[in-house]
Amino acid sequence: MVHFVGAGPGAADLITVRGQELLKKADIVIYAGSLVNKELLKLCRSDVKLYDSAVMTLDEVIGVVKDAASCGKDIVRLHSGDPSIYGAIREQIDELCKLDIAYDVTPGVTAAMGAAASLGIEYTLPGVTQTFVITRMKGRTAVPEAERIEDMVKCGASVAVYLSAGMTEELVGSLTEAGVDGDTPAAIVYKCSWDEEKRYVGTLAELPEVSRREGIDRSAVILIGAAVGQTDSRTSYERSKLYDPGFTTGYREGKR
């Protein structure tokens, strides 16, 4: 059995209880060494076999899994954040299906949620935006033309940009060229929830200089949109209807 487990954004105590229990029981752990907090590996048994997937190919990962599964061993494939977001689990699952190896997936806290918690913000503010998008810049992996970051930002969504910390200048340039105001609220959070976390909240135009100054070129999430600046007095939002005393819900009668 293969368990895909989301390790969370970084802090060892932000993994789910289920993920923690699976690590404790595992015979084999294949972990994303360049991204996962190695403190999590202390949860494993002393006789566990560890493999760092940062130096492995897909074929090598599946080879380890195939050999372990044939011996009835329990395997954890430990991914950073949530495995369903830029985790490349589909290609692994397809290979497991070919080999008739059972699997399951345990979700994790993704970096954008860790960043929001760190900054104390809400991505879906009534009257400001009700849409939250996770995307990335085009690099060695292409992004469909219909999913341009420029269009998502211009439509008013809260946008979290992954895997692009080393391209802040290009990101800001393309957004500015598309007509996005440089004063648009934006933030960059490096290694959110880790001891070495760095965070900055300001404007879109300021991001390249912040990245250069702080030496941030990876392991960071960029946040863009009006909701990011909600602690700024310029951002006005509506209060939730859910807790409005005059609003009737399925659990209480609104006061008139």
C-alpha positions, -999 to 999 in steps of 0.1 A, spaced: 0 0 0 13 35 -9 1 65 11 6 99 -6 8 123 23 9 161 23 35 173 48 20 208 51 37 242 45 68 235 66 63 235 104 64 199 116 33 202 137 12 214 107 10 179 92 -24 162 96 -30 137 124 -36 110 98 -3 119 80 15 118 113 2 83 121 10 70 86 46 82 91 49 64 124 38 31 109 57 32 75 83 7 65 95 29 36 93 67 33 101 85 0 102 122 8 107 154 -12 140 162 5 144 197 -10 110 208 3 99 188 33 109 196 69 132 167 79 119 171 115 89 151 103 112 121 97 118 119 134 82 105 136 93 74 117 104 41 132 141 35 138 142 8 112 124 28 85 141 30 51 143 66 38 146 77 2 151 113 -9 131 118 -41 150 151 -49 177 130 -64 154 103 -80 136 100 -113 100 88 -116 112 53 -127 135 51 -96 107 61 -73 84 35 -88 111 9 -87 115 14 -49 77 12 -45 74 -19 -66 100 -38 -47 86 -27 -13 50 -35 -23 60 -70 -34 71 -77 1 39 -63 16 56 -32 31 38 0 39 50 30 19 46 67 25 53 91 -4 57 123 15 51 155 -5 54 191 6 22 211 11 -8 193 -4 1 165 -29 -26 175 -53 -11 209 -60 21 208 -82 28 174 -65 31 154 -97 11 126 -81 -10 118 -112 20 103 -131 29 82 -100 -7 70 -95 -9 60 -132 22 38 -127 8 23 -95 -24 14 -114 -4 -4 -141 12 -25 -114 -20 -30 -95 -6 -14 -63 -31 1 -40 -28 37 -29 -46 65 -10 -40 102 -6 -39 122 27 -43 159 20 -21 186 36 -20 223 42 -8 240 11 16 270 12 -10 296 2 -30 287 33 1 287 55 9 322 41 -26 335 48 -24 322 83 10 339 88 -3 372 75 -37 370 92 -57 375 60 -88 361 43 -88 355 6 -125 357 1 -138 389 15 -174 398 8 -176 429 -14 -140 426 -24 -135 391 -40 -151 357 -38 -126 339 -60 -92 324 -50 -68 311 -76 -36 291 -73 -14 294 -104 23 297 -116 44 316 -140 54 299 -173 89 283 -170 102 250 -182 66 238 -176 41 256 -198 9 273 -186 -22 272 -209 -27 305 -227 -63 306 -213 -49 306 -178 -28 338 -180 -21 353 -146 -27 388 -160 -64 379 -167 -69 363 -133 -55 393 -115 -75 418 -136 -108 400 -129 -103 407 -92 -95 373 -79 -71 367 -50 -41 350 -67 -14 329 -52 15 324 -75 36 293 -69 70 282 -82 78 317 -94 98 334 -67 128 337 -89 108 355 -116 92 384 -97 106 409 -121 91 391 -151 58 386 -132 54 423 -123 65 434 -158 39 412 -175 11 423 -151 20 460 -155 22 457 -192 -13 442 -191 -27 472 -172 -25 460 -136 -18 489 -113 16 487 -96 -2 498 -64 -22 466 -63 -17 449 -29 7 421 -29 28 400 -6 56 375 -7 60 348 20 92 328 21 91 293 37 59 301 56 57 284 91 94 275 90 117 290 116 134 310 88 101 324 74 103 359 58 72 378 48 65 412 32 32 429 25 31 460 2 24 466 -35 30 447 -67 56 472 -79 77 466 -48 80 428 -51 112 426 -74 132 449 -50 120 429 -20 130 396 -36 165 409 -45 171 425 -11 160 394 8 176 369 -16 143 352 -22 144 332 -54 126 299 -43 104 283 -16 81 313 -15 45 321 -25 35 354 -41 0 368 -32 -17 394 -53 -51 411 -51 -72 435 -31 -79 410 -3 -41 408 4 -42 444 15 -72 440 39 -53 453 69 -49 485 50 -76 511 57 -81 515 19 -97 480 17 -134 482 26 -153 450 28 -188 438 38 -193 418 70 -204 382 66 -241 375 64 -236 343 83 -231 361 116 -253 391 108 -280 393 136 -306 402 109 -299 373 87 -319 341 90 -300 308 86 -310 271 89 -299 273 125 -313 306 138 -339 332 131 -327 367 122 -337 396 145 -359 422 128 
